Amino acid sequence: MKINDLYSSSQAAATYQNQNTQRAQEAEGAQAAKTAANTRVSGGSDEVSLSSLANILQDAVAESPERTAYLQKLSSQFEAGTYKVDAKKIAITVIEVAKSPEAQRLFAAAMQTKRKFKTAR
């Protein structure tokens, strides 16, 4: 049995490229709108006003020299094969995160969704 390919691979590639272009344009438009919303013009000069969250994120991304040195040390240890994982520290952190209110809320929501799914079947 032969199946006719009505949707060729070149058409699929063109459609995929068009979708990506459209998404990129939408993202640029959203970014431009957000930038315009955060910009105030006063007295003929431009002024940019960032939200406090943007400032926090910017500070988090900017790495200190100490952080850069620490990451370089870890990288060289990993490449040399001498990096040792502290399993106890990881286990303690996992347990602390699991006990957090946010984790408890997410777990409860997941269980509720699971129950709804089971009863819908």
Beta strands, then each sheet from edge to edge (+ up, - down):
strand 1: 39-42
strand 2: 45-48
sheet 1: 1+ 2-
end
